[in-house]
Amino acid sequence: MFEMDQIFSQNAQVPDAVVSAAFDKAWSFVETDPLLAHNLKAVLHSRLRTYLECSVKNGERNTLTLANEAIRNLRAELAPSSRK
């Protein structure tokens, strides 16, 4: 039983590590993005992590792909609309 718990714990850590690495890549862009500057950092942080976790749950593991997709989603959700 201990061995199974250890394997489960290691598997849970892989997505966490991937999310953290992708978050760091994306955050360096997001925190200076003029299209997102009007948002609170706490909101940006929370939504970015949510997008990353969702993509990881769907099987994505490439940190650059994760970061770029999360940035696109964040901009689509929170950037001011150019339509009037």
C-alpha positions as CSV (number, residue, x, y, z in Angstrom):
1,M,0.0,0.0,0.0
2,F,2.8,2.4,0.9
3,E,4.4,1.9,-2.6
4,M,1.1,2.7,-4.3
5,D,0.7,5.9,-2.2
6,Q,4.3,6.9,-3.1
7,I,3.6,6.3,-6.8
8,F,0.4,8.4,-6.6
9,S,2.2,11.2,-4.8
10,Q,5.0,11.2,-7.5
11,N,2.4,11.3,-10.3
12,A,0.6,14.2,-8.6
13,Q,3.9,16.1,-8.3
14,V,4.6,15.9,-12.0
15,P,1.6,18.0,-13.0
16,D,2.3,20.4,-10.1
17,A,5.8,20.9,-11.4
18,V,4.6,21.4,-14.9
19,V,2.0,24.0,-13.8
20,S,4.6,25.8,-11.8
21,A,7.1,25.9,-14.7
22,A,4.5,27.0,-17.2
23,F,3.2,29.6,-14.7
24,D,6.7,31.2,-14.3
25,K,7.0,31.4,-18.1
26,A,3.6,32.9,-18.6
27,W,3.7,35.3,-15.6
28,S,6.8,37.0,-16.8
29,F,4.8,38.1,-19.8
30,V,1.4,38.6,-18.1
31,E,2.7,40.9,-15.4
32,T,4.0,43.4,-18.0
33,D,1.2,42.9,-20.7
34,P,-0.4,46.4,-21.3
35,L,-3.6,44.7,-22.4
36,L,-3.9,43.1,-18.9
37,A,-2.5,45.9,-16.8
38,H,-6.0,47.1,-15.7
39,N,-6.6,43.8,-13.8
40,L,-5.6,43.1,-10.2
41,K,-2.5,40.9,-9.9
42,A,-4.4,38.5,-7.7
43,V,-7.1,38.0,-10.4
44,L,-4.4,37.5,-13.1
45,H,-2.6,35.1,-10.9
46,S,-5.7,33.1,-10.0
47,R,-7.1,32.9,-13.6
48,L,-3.7,32.1,-15.1
49,R,-3.2,29.2,-12.7
50,T,-6.7,27.9,-13.4
51,Y,-6.1,27.9,-17.2
52,L,-2.8,26.1,-16.7
53,E,-4.3,23.5,-14.4
54,C,-7.2,22.8,-16.8
55,S,-4.8,22.3,-19.7
56,V,-2.6,19.9,-17.6
57,K,-5.7,17.9,-16.6
58,N,-6.4,17.6,-20.3
59,G,-3.0,16.0,-20.9
60,E,-0.8,18.9,-22.0
61,R,2.7,18.8,-20.6
62,N,4.7,21.1,-22.8
63,T,5.4,24.2,-20.6
64,L,5.7,26.6,-23.5
65,T,2.4,25.4,-25.1
66,L,0.7,25.6,-21.7
67,A,2.0,29.2,-21.1
68,N,1.0,30.4,-24.5
69,E,-2.4,28.9,-24.4
70,A,-3.1,30.3,-20.9
71,I,-2.0,33.8,-22.0
72,R,-4.3,33.6,-25.0
73,N,-7.2,32.5,-22.8
74,L,-6.4,35.2,-20.2
75,R,-6.3,37.9,-22.8
76,A,-9.6,36.6,-24.3
77,E,-11.2,36.8,-20.9
78,L,-9.7,39.9,-19.3
79,A,-8.3,42.2,-22.0
80,P,-10.4,45.2,-23.0
81,S,-12.5,44.5,-26.1
82,S,-11.6,46.5,-29.2
83,R,-15.2,46.2,-30.4
84,K,-17.5,49.1,-29.7
